[in-house]
Amino acid sequence: MLKYLSINNFALIESLELTFSAGLNIITGETGAGKSIIVDALMMVLGERASMEMIRHDTNKAIIEGIFGTEGNDNIDLWLSKNGYESFGKEIIIRRELTQKGSSRCFVNDSPASVSSVKELGDFLVDFHGQHDHQSLLRVETHIQLLDNAGGIGGIRREYEQAYRQLSDLVSKFNDLKHRENSMKQKYEFQKFQLDEIEQVSPLENEEELLAAELSLIENAEYLHSATMEIYTSLYSDENSLRDKLLKIKSLLDELQQIDKSFAEYHSECQSSIVVLQEIAQFAQNYNSKIEIQPERLEFIRTRIGKLQRLRKKYGSYKEVFNQWNTLKEELNLAENFENEIDKLNKEILASQITLGSHADRLSAKRTEIANSIEHSIVSTLKYLGIPNAKFKVVINRNEGSNERISAQIDTKSFQAFSDGIDIVEFYISTNSGEDPRPLSKVASGGEISRVMLSLKSILAQQDRLPLLVFDEIDTGISGRISQKVGIAMKKLASFHQIIAITHLPQIAALADAHLAVEKSESNGRAVVKAAFLPLDMRIKEIAKLLSGETITQASIESARELMEIRD
């Protein structure tokens, strides 16, 4: 619910702070007093389109701030978490600023936000019903959502939506494949050349590195042979080899340690050195015996490394070579087996269409059941609201024989599928005896539309999770006799939602839980809009004014008192 609204330098409002109540909040005032400006400010802070012309003349900036209670509104908590905004407990603060330079800034809980994200947030907070073409009931595309909300069929609908997304993905894949067909045919020869080029080399992982190491060995084979032979000879086989010298030194140390034990340690070290020298000499001898001069292998490696380097330079890196290799194989395989892939996808799409049809049929059956239920309820409510001969019909149609790929298959029939089902839902109404129901958007008057909407809202009240309903002059086209019943219906609705409603009718205003009076005056030669919530005595006078005009009589005062005592 809306707790607090601050408006500064917006249109004719210089500065205004309003604290709203739960239940039914009524706004009254003379025509042109500025009632709709308050509603416009509320809608603007919730992301509706803003005009720089709404900034008060001779000021630089308009600022509107709203504080909304979010208790029980899980959608808000999820939205804040999803979008990375700090939670302020059971409240959310939204602020919007307009400047003369043309900038528009939004803030959610004091953090910057885009207008689009604030509008998305606003959809979880407010259901706005304006006059005439602004009323959602005049948009046929909203009827299916209203019907679904009445039945609480979110689970069945989500199953359908999941199946719809799966089919959409398959169709997108199919379309992409068909789009690629011509391109693939044109590229086939070039890609075949590239693949042959890579496969002629067929590089192995780390091959160039391994070959470079082997190349180094072969190129230095002669030096390795001579050096290892020299090591072996010097250490072991020469007449004056290092091994022989160490053996002599070991013999001397052996004698010395018999005289002085301090030589024992060095005798042991000398023995270890002899063992190490023997191991070195043995390794050098073994290594030497395996060295081969391989001119053919040398030439092969040099040629192979050259091919690998050219491949790497062409594609950037071996990782990219391998990626291109795999991509080319996939592309060429697809091109060579295109018809098989198309056929495979067609079969998958058909299976998905059948699955979608199963979900769509369940959803349609449930909608038909809900439609039958609410038709009676709405007719009953409309009779109470002064349309005694009302007929209300929920018409559900399907487009059969669709050639669209995204369609639902039910038995042997195909139906055009949409993101919300295969049903085309439209509300029909007749308000006069002897007339068949016709599209509501074409035949209903403003007052009748208002009452149909109230009837629907009364039915949806317990399912609808939006905490605030805003009605901009819902009483348009309603007579005084009926307005009393409309007011009572709104009062009942206000037990489920906070309602903010602009009205000119005293019968509705009298039932308010809070009454906001708006007036336009002059200050320093300029028009200014002011508003305040009225205490009881002032409420009586305001309603009396609605009854009798500017001249308030004792009779109108008494009539106002009587109206305020009316309860269902």
N, C-alpha and C positions, 0 to 999 in steps of 0.2 A: 504494500500500500504506500501511497504518497503521504509522507509525514510533513514535509516542509518544502516550500518553493520560494526562492528568492529571485526577483526580477529587477534588473537595473538597466536603465537607459534603453529600454526596448519599446519601440513604437511610441505610444503616448504615455507609457509608464516610466516615471523617473526613478522611483525606488519603491519596492513593494515586497513585504515579507509575509507569507501566509503559512499558517499551521493547520493542516487538515485533520479531520477526524475519521474514524472508521465509520462504516455504514454509508448513508446517503448524504452527500455534500451537494447542496443546490446553489447555483449561481444565478442571481437575478440582477436586472438593471434595465434601464430604458434602451431602446434600439439605438445603436451607435455609442453606447456608454463605454464599451471596451471589454465586454464579457469574453468575446472570442479571442481577444489579445492574450488573455491569461491562458486559455487552452492552447493557442498557438505557441506561446512561450514554453509550455509543458512539452508539446510535441517536438519543438525545436531542440530542447535539451536532450530529447530521446533520439536524436539523429535525423529528424525530418529536414527536408531541404530548407535552407535559410537564405534570405535576401539581405544584402547590405542596406537596402532601403528601410529595413526594420530597426536599424540603429537610430536612436533618438537624435533629432536634429541638434547640431552644435555640440555633440559629444563624440569622443573617439572610439568608444568601445561599449558594446552591450554584453552583459554577463547574466546568465541564467544558471541557477544551481538548484538541484532537487535532491532531497534525501528520501530514500525509499526503504521501508521496512522489508526485510527478506525472509522473515521467519516462515518456515514451511515451504519455501520456494527453492527446492533442490536444484532447479535449473540454473539459478544464479550462482550458487556455490560451484557447480560444475563449470560454468562459463568462466568465472574468476580464476579457478585453478587451471583450466585449459589454456587461458590466454595470459597467464603469469601475473595476475593482479593480486595485490594484497587484500586479504579479507578484513573488513571492519566489523566483524561479529555479525549481528543481526540487522545491519544497515549497509546501504551502499550509497555513495555520494557521486553524483554525476554533475559535471559543470561544463558549460559551453560558453565560449567567448567569440564575439564577432567584432572585427575592427573595420574602420573606414578604409583601410588599405586593401580590404578584400580577403583577409585571412580569417579562417575559422578554426579554432582549436577546441578539442574536447579533452576532458579529464575524467577518469574513473578512479575513485578513491585516491585522488590527488596525483595519479600517474597519467601521463599523456596517452591518448587513445585516438584512433581514426574515427571519422564520422560513420563509416560503414560498420565498424565493430560496435559502436554505441547504438546504432540502429538495430543491430542484431540483439544486443542486450535489451533494448526497449521492447522487442517482441516478446520477451519473457516477463515484462512488467505491466504492459498496458494493452488493452483492446480498445481502439478508438472507433467511435461511430459518429461520423459527421452528418451533414445534411446532404440530401439528394444523392448525387453520384458518388459521394464519399462513403456511402453506406456499403458495407461489405456484401449485403444481400443483393445488391444490384449487379455484382460481379458473379456470373454463373460459375466461374472457376472456383469460387469459395464454397459452393454448396456441398461438394463432396467431402471437404474437410469438416464442415459443420455436421454432416451426417455421421462421419466416422467418430467425431468427438462425442456425439450423443450416445453412441453404442459402446464406447470404450474398447475398441477393437485393435488397439495398438499392436498386440502380439501377432495377430493374423496378418496385419498389414506389414509389419516388419519382415515376416517370413516371405511375403510376396516381394517386397522391395529388395531383399537379398537375392532372390531368384531372378528378378529383373536386372540387377547389376551384373550377375553372372552371364545372362544372355547378352546384355549390352557389351560386355567385355569380349565375348566370342564374336559378336557381329563386328566390333571394332577391329578385331584381329583379322577377320575375313576381309573386311574392306581394305585394310592395310595390305593384306596379301595380294588382293586384286590390283591395288594401286601400284604395288611393286612389280607386278608381272611384266609390264612393258619395259620398265626400267631394267629389270633383271635380264630380259631378253637382249636388250641393247648392250648391256655390260658383259654378257656371257663370254664373248671371245676374249675380251681384255682380262676378265677375271680368270679365265682358263689359262691364259698366258702367265699371269702372275702366280697362279697355283703351280703350274708346271715348273716355273722358275724356282720357286721355293722347294718343291718336292725333288727337283733334280739335285739340290744340295742336301735336303732333308737334315737340317742341323739338329744336333743333339744338345741337351742341356749342358752348359759349361764346356762344350767341345773345344772352342777356340782356346780357352785357358789351358785345358789339358794338352792340346796339340802344341801350344807354345812352349810348355815345359818339356815335352818330348823333343821338339825341335832344338831346344837349347842343348840337350844331351847329345843328339846326333851330330850337331854342328861342332861340338867340342869333344868328339869321340877320341881323336888322336891325342889331344892333351890329357884327357882323362886316363887313357891307356898308359902314357909315359909317366904321368904323375903317380898313379897307383903303383906302377912297377917300381919307381924310385922309392916310394914309401916302404914297400915290402922289402926291397933290397937293403935299404939303409937300416931298417929295424931288425931284419932277421937273417938274410942270406949272405950278406957281405962278410968278407974275412974279418973285417974290423967293425962288425955290426953293433948297434946300440944294445941289443940283447946280450951279446957276449960281454960287453963292458959292464952291464948291470949285473950279470952273473958273477963277474970278478969282484965287483964292489960288494955284492951280497956275501961272498965268501969271506972278504975282509971284515965285514960287519959281524959275521958269525964268530970270527975269532975274537974280535974286540969285545963283544958282549960277554964272552967268557971271562974276560978280565974286568970289564966295567959294565954293570947291568944297564947303565944309562943308554947304551947303544942298542938295546933290545927293541925299543920302539922303532928306531930307524931301520933296523933289520927287517921288521915286519912291513914297513912302508916300502922298502926296496922290493920285497917279495911281491907286494901288490902292484908295484909299477911294472914289474916283469910280466905279470899276468895281463895288465892293460895293454902293454906293448905287443904281446902275443895276439890279443884280440884285434888290435888295430892292424897288425900285419896280416892276420887271417882275413879280415874284411877287405883289405886292399887287394889281396891276392884273388879272393873270390870275385870281387867287382871287376878286376882286370880281366879275368877269364871270360866274363860275359859280354865284354865290349865288342861290338861289331861295327864295322864301317858299312853303312847302308845308304848308298847313293840313291837307289830307287825310292826307299822310304823317305829320304830327305826331300826329294823332289815332290813326292806325293803330299807331304805335309805342307810344304810351301805353297803348292797349288791349292790345297784344301783351305788353308788359312786365308788365302787371297779371295776365294769364293765366299767364305764366311764373312770376311770384312766387307766385301761389296754388298752383300745382303743386309748386313747390319747398317751400313751407311745409307742404304736406300730407304729403309723403314724406320731408322732412328735408334733402335736398340733390339737386342734379342727378344726381350719381352714383347715388343711390338711385332716382331717377326712371327713369333708363336701365336699372338692374338690374331694377326692377319691370316695366318695359315688356317687357324680354326674357323675364322669368319668366312674365308673363301670356300672352304670345304662345305660349310653349312649352306652358304648362298648357292653354290653350284649344285649341291645335292637337292636343294629346294627347287631350283630352276629345272633340273632334270626330272624331278618327281613332283612337279607343280600340280598336275591334275590329281595325283594321289592325295596331296595335302589339301587341296580344295575339297575333294570328296570327303576326306576325314573331317574337316571343319563343318561341312554341310550336315554330316551325320550328328556331330556334337551340337550344332545349332538346333536341329530338329528335336533331339532329346531334351535340350534346354527349353525349347518352346512347349513341349509336352509337360515338363515340370512346372513351368510358369503357368500353364493352363490349369493345372491342378490347384495351385495356390490362388489363382485368379477366380476360379469357380467357387472355392470356399469363401473368399472375400465377398464375392457378389451375392452369394446366398445369405451371408450375414448382413450385408447392407439391405437386402430386400426385407429381411426380418426386422431390422431397425426402422426402416422406412414405414412399414406397416404400423409399428408401435407409435412413432412420433406423430404420424398423420392424425390419429385420433386425439392425442394430447394437445396438438397445436389447434385443432378445430375447437376443442373445448375451451382453451384459453382465449381464442379469438372471439368466441361467443361471449365470454365474460367481459372482454374488452370492447364490446359493442359492435361486433360483426356477426350477427346472429345466423346469417345464411352462408357463412364461410364454408368453402370447400378447399382443402389443402391436399396436394398430391406431390409425392416425391417420385419423379419420373427417372427411371434408370434405363439407359440405352447402351447398346454396344455397336461398334462398327465391325460388321462381319465381312469376310472375304478380303481381308487386308493382304496386300502383296508385300507389305513391309517385312523386313527381316526380323524386326523386333515385334513379334506377335505372339499371342498365346494360343496354343493348340488344345482344343477341348473336343474330345471324340474326333470327328472328321472335319470339324469346322475350325477356321482360323479367325481370330479377333485382333484388332489393333490394340496394342498394349501401350500403356502410359506408365510413368513412374509410380502412380498411385493406384493402378489397376486397369481393368478393361472397361470400367463403367464410366459413362458420361451422365452425371447427376445434375438435375435441374429441378428447382422448386416451381410448382404450378399452383395457382390460386384462382378461386372465384369468390367474389364478395357479394354477389347478387343472385337471387333465386333464378333458376332456369338457365343459368350460364355454366358451361363446362369450364373446368380449370384451364387457364392459359399461363404462359411463362410469367412468373412473378415480376421479373425485371421490366416487362412490357406493359402490364395492365394495372399494377397496383399504384395507388396514390401514395404521396409522402406519408400521410397519417397511417395508411394501411401497412406500408413497409415498416414503419416504426413499431406497430403492434405485432407484426409477424416476427420481427427481430426480438422483441421482448418475450414473445412466446417461446422462441428458440432458446434464448438465453435462460429462461426459467427452467427449461428442460435440461440444458447443458450445465446449469449452475454447479452441480455437484461434481461433474467430471472436469470442467474447465479449471485449469490451474492458474490462469492469469489473475493476479490479485486486484487489479484496478480496471474498471470500465469507465470510459469517458463518453458521454453523450452530449453532442453539440446540437441543442434545440431538437430533441427527440419529439417534442410535442407539436412539430410542424404538421398542420392539417388535422389536428385533433380538436374536437369540440369540447366545451366545458363539461358536458355531461359525461363524456368518455374519459376525460383527463383525470378524473378522480380515480377511476379504476386503473388507469395507466400508472398513476402515482402509487397506488397500493401494490401493483405488480412490481414496480421498481423498488419499493420498500422491502418486499419479500426477497427480491434479488440481492438487495444490499446486505442481507444476512449471510450471504456467501461471498460477496465481493465488496470492496470499497467502490462507491460510485461517485463520480463527479459529473453533474449534469447542468447544462444551461437550460433554463425554461422561462417562459413568459406567463405560465399558467399558475394561478394561486393554488389550485387544487393539488398540484404536484409539489409546489414550494412548501405547502403547509405540512408535508410529511417528512421534511428534511430532519436529519440528525444534526446537521450544521448548515447554516445559511450564510452565504457570502454575498454581500450587496456591493455592486459595482456602480460607480458614478463618474461622470466626466465633468470637470470644472476648469476654471482658468486660474493660473498662478503666474504672476509677472508677465501678463499678456500672452501666455501660452496655454494651450490645452494640456491637461494632465489627467490621467486616469488614476483613481484611488479605489481601494476595496478594503472591506473589513468584515470579519465574521460577526454576526449580530447577536447580542444577548436577547433573551426571551421577549422583553417588552418592545424592542426595536424590530424583532421578527414579526410581531403582530402588526405593527405599523406598516412594514414593508409589504406584507401580504394584503393588508387593507388597501394599500396603494395599487397593488395589482388588480384588486377587485373594482376600485372606484376611480382610479386615476389620481392626479396630483391632489385633489381635494378629498381628504380623508374624513369620512363621516363616522358618527357613532355607530351607524348601522353597518358600515363596512368593517369597523373594529370588531363588532360582535360576530359578524360573518367570518372574519379571520379567526377568531377564537374557536368558533364552531368547527371550522375546517381543520384546525390544528389538533382537535380532539378526535378526529376521525381515525379509526383503526379498523383493520379487516377483522 
